[in-house]
Amino acid sequence: MIFKPIKLSLSALPDDQLRYDRKNCARYGPCGVGEKALYMGGLWLDRKYYVPFSSAERIYKRVAMSKGGFTGKGIFASIPYLVVEYDGGRQFKSAFKREEQVDSLLRRIAEEHPDIKRHSAEAEKKLADKDRHRAKKLKRSVPDDIRQEIDFLERCALYLEKQPSLFRNLSTAARRKRAYDNSSPAYRWVAMFITLMGAAAAAYGIYSIITGGVGGFSLYFLLFGLAAIFFFSGMSVLPTARNNKRRIQQSLERAEGDMEKYIKDFHEFPLPARYAHPAVLRRMEDILADGRAAAASDALDVLKDDLKALNRDVQVEQEEYDEIIAIKPMFLINSYK
């Protein structure tokens, strides 16, 4: 192979296995999931490093919030990382441009390597505490009509979880539309201009190196051009055949249509297709159990108010962030209607 991946752990794969495994790995952004190892991206090269699954102890997501927060404004509203812990707690992380790629990778790990933990030790403890607290809350004594509402919402959530691709597609499509709507058109055209200038600089740099016409400056032209191309292409800001208003709207309508067909078979499903997500239903359950609403329809209104109150000044735990970022864009693009 041209670039042999560098092992991070003490253990290594034989060269023949490594070559085959990396070539055939499932790719998610800068990382990859092979049969034998997890491949991590470096600063410039994707899948530059690897950790055999036999050495991996934890693989999880970490999100660094920056200016923009839950508003979704700005290109750098959040920076997702994939973190792998190995060999007794050593750590390595790779930055992603798109958070859904990290989520997809972790789902793949869950399916193929269920023995590897997918949360940090701290997050694992907080999740266990949260689950105990929620179970205790849902078991507390409530009026029979409220108990029936809670049980009904839980059946709805379990029904959605039978087809997870439907609500994941809905959430992803809503996030893409929200991000596109909140990015200024000027960003996209400036990015396009800089990318074209980068391509021209790279071409000029290559030409100069071949002809020897501009001396050492040729290399600078080449490096600047390649950096501009890779950076703005990776940021998903450029207007392309797949990243444009019409395609994004079509993707959202297709996701909502698929969900509408699915929930049609569930009698009196309590949510419109545009909000059909297990996290929405379970938050409504919590609202009913807390006595903040007396019916599912009222709980949905309370949930909308809760989501509206979440802005860039609100700090939440990583696990709650994952849940909120999955459902809030669905409400935002529909103006909470």
Phi, psi and omega in degrees: 000151184293309179245105180285125179301146181265130180284139176263327184272174178290327180273156182221161176265146172301149186303320181293320177293319181297317180299312181292317185294316181291320181297325185255012181289153174281127188262133177226101183058229182278357184247176180204151178244111177263185177284328185252336189210161172260131182252129186246144180279149174260193182294321184245331185246137175283147177051044182279330183242164177211154174228119176300143181299335178293340180258343184286132180254320178217141173225119186208171181261144172227136181240126175263115179277141175227187184304129183127316175045227184281357178287334182079006182277149177086154180290323187256050180296326177204154180237109180275145177233149167256127182244134174240133175250136185207165175048053174080023175113000174295149189231147171214142181227151177234135179275142178244155173273326184239122185294328181296336176292322177296315181299319180295319179298316181293326176295322178296317178298318181298323181286318188265336182222067184296344180284342180276128182288143186244022174220154174293163181299321180293315180295324180298318179294317181294323178295318179297317178296319180295318179297319179296317180296318181292317179299320179295319182294317182288341179271349182297158183291123176226159177304151184302321181293324177291319179299320179295321178297315181297315180297322179295317179296324179293321176296323177295317180297317179294326177296316178296324183288351174288336178231070186298333181297332182292310181284334176290318177297321179297315180295315181297317180296320179294321179293320179296318180294317179299315180296318181293315182296331184262000174263130182297138176305332179298324178304314186293318182284327174295318178298319178298316180297314181295322179297317178295319176297321178297318179297319179295319179295319179297316180297319179293322179297317179296316180299317182293322179295319181294316184272344181069032187274331188242014177064220184293340181293340180302318182295322179294318176301315182297312182295318178298315181298313180295320179298316180296317181297310183295319185294305185285333174293319180289335183284353181056033178265332186295138173288118181228182179297333180260335183251073177214166188302316184294314181293322180293319178294320178297319179298318179294314180297323179294318180295318179292322179295318178297320179292321179301317179296322184290313184284348179299332181277355179258115186299126177057046176301132192279356183235148169290157184304327184293342179245011187285099180210138181304325181295325177295313182296320183286330173291326175293323175300314180298321180297318177295317181295329178280355180078019181272354177205157183251355180208161182300320180296322177290323180297325178295320178295319178295319178299318178301317179296321178298316181292323177298327183285346180276115179226190186295343181271353183268131177253133180227166176289159181305317184294320178290325177302314180303319181290316182294317183293340178280329187250331185297320178302329179296325178280323182296315183288344177255011180054033178061022180279000000 
